[in-house]
């Protein structure tokens, strides 16, 4: 992919290309994974994230998604509730 940044790659991904907020979440999550991988205490002997690091990753993802608001048009109205 040459000199493309992670933001460029995510922005060109069909599933994310229309939602800048999700691209931002992806970039921040990628940066957090890099941070976790840089610390030996977060890794197993095989170089994978250990249980605590995976939990921290899940928590960070939850934080990022909670902070991301969906556009009103993306929020489905519950069936049976609406204006006639």
C-alpha positions in Angstrom: 0.0 0.0 0.0 3.0 2.3 -0.1 3.0 5.3 2.1 -0.6 5.2 3.1 -1.3 5.9 6.8 -3.7 3.8 8.8 -6.2 6.6 8.5 -5.9 6.5 4.7 -6.4 2.8 4.7 -9.5 2.9 6.9 -11.0 5.8 5.1 -10.7 3.8 1.8 -12.4 0.8 3.4 -15.9 0.6 2.0 -17.6 -0.2 5.3 -16.0 2.9 7.0 -15.6 5.4 4.1 -18.9 7.1 4.9 -18.4 7.5 8.6 -15.4 9.7 9.7 -16.2 9.0 13.3 -15.6 5.3 12.9 -12.4 6.0 11.0 -11.3 8.0 14.0 -12.2 5.2 16.3 -10.2 2.8 14.2 -7.1 5.0 14.2 -7.2 5.5 17.9 -7.7 1.8 18.5 -4.8 1.0 16.2 -2.6 3.4 18.1 -3.7 1.9 21.4 -2.8 -1.6 20.2 0.7 -0.4 19.2 1.1 1.1 22.7 0.1 -2.3 24.3 2.4 -4.2 22.0 5.4 -2.0 22.9 5.2 -3.1 26.6 6.6 -6.6 27.3 4.4 -6.8 30.4 1.4 -6.9 28.1 2.6 -9.9 26.1 2.7 -13.6 26.4 5.8 -15.6 25.7 4.5 -16.1 22.1 4.2 -12.3 21.7 0.4 -12.1 21.9 -1.5 -9.8 24.1 -2.1 -11.3 27.5 -5.5 -11.4 29.3 -5.1 -8.1 31.0 -4.0 -6.3 27.8 -6.9 -7.8 25.9 -9.2 -6.5 28.6 -7.7 -3.1 28.5 -8.2 -3.2 24.7 -11.9 -4.1 25.1 -12.3 -1.3 27.7 -10.7 1.2 25.3 -12.9 0.1 22.4 -16.0 0.5 24.6 -14.8 4.0 25.6 -14.2 5.0 22.0 -17.5 3.7 20.7 -19.4 5.2 23.6 -17.8 8.6 22.8 -18.8 8.3 19.1 -22.3 9.5 18.4 -24.3 8.0 15.6 -26.1 10.3 13.2 -29.8 10.6 13.8 -30.6 8.9 10.5 -28.6 5.8 11.6 -30.7 5.3 14.7 -33.6 3.0 14.0 -36.9 3.9 15.4 -38.4 1.0 17.4 -41.3 -0.7 15.6 -44.7 0.3 16.6 -43.5 3.7 17.9 -43.7 6.7 15.7 -45.9 9.4 14.5 -48.9 8.3 12.3 
